[in-house]
């Protein structure tokens, strides 16, 4: 199994444990879009309690890539935190982005 497949399997495991239905193709596309950052533990995990991290996700991912701003972006982030669990300190970035993209109905960006 390749490193990429290992990362996808880890993400699927987190999704299963959180009761999230997984579209394998969408998850793989999100992982690919994140590039080598998925292999670095620090960049692989989302620090949801860090305002700078959340602002970065809002600006670089939700606003620039998905084209969404304001309250809708905040609601999508809250949805992702809630689904993974606010007490879970191991929020995997591909899973976090998956939840945001599906909440906002932006899966087609990865087609």
N, C-alpha and C positions, 0 to 999 in steps of 0.2 A: 504494500500500500504506500502511495506517495505521501509526502508531507501535506500536500494540498488535501488529499482525501482524508488524512488524519484530522485536519482542522475542520473540514466539513462534518466529519463524524462527531467531533466534540460538540459542534454547534447543534447538530441534530439531537445529541444527547441532552443538551440543556433545554432545547425546545420540547422534547418528550417529557422531561421532568417538570416543565412548567405547563404542560397541557396545551401546547401550541401545535396546531396542524402545520405540517411543513410541505411546501412545494419545493422539491429537491432542485429543480432547475433554477428557480428564483434564488434560493440560498447559494447555489454554486456561482451564479452570476454576481451576486453581491460580494461573495468572497473574492472572486476574480477582480472585481472593481477596486477592492481595497489593496490589491497588489501585495508587495512583500511585508506590509505592516502586520499581516495576519500571523507572521512567524515570530514576531517580537512580542513577548508577554505584556510589556508596558503599553504598546499601542493596540494590542489585541483586546484588551479589557477597557471598558468605559467606566470612568470615575464619575458616576451620576451625582455624587454629592459635591463635586467640584464645579463651581459656577463657570470658571474659565473653560472647562471641558464642554459643558453644556452649551455655552455661547459659541464655541467652536463648531459643534455639531449643528447648531441652528444656522450659523452663517455659511459654513462650507458644504454641508450636506443638504439640509432641508431647504435653505434659501437658494443656493447656487445650483445644486443638482436637481432638486425636486421642484423648485420654483414656488415654494410655499413660505409665507411669513406670518408673523403676528400670533394671535391666539391659537390659530390652527396648528402652528408649529409647536407651541407650548403643550397643547393637548396631545399631540402625537408623542412627544417626549414623555409626558406623564403616563400615557398608555403603555409605552415600552417599559418604563420603570415598574409600573404596577404589575404587568404580565410576568416579568422576570422575577420580581419581588424586590421591594425596596431594601430589605435586609440582606439580599444576596450581593456580596461584594465582588462576585465573579461574573459581571455582566459582559458577555462576549459581544464585541462590536458587530460582527455580522448578524447576530441574532437581534441586537438592538436596532440596527438599520433595517433589517427584515420587517420587524414590527412597525417601525415608522412608515416604511414604504407601503405596507399593506393597509395600515390605518388611513393613510392619505390617498389610497387608491392609485399609487404611482408605480405599480409593478411593471407596466409597459415600458418604462425607461430601460429596463434590463432585458428586453426582448431582442 
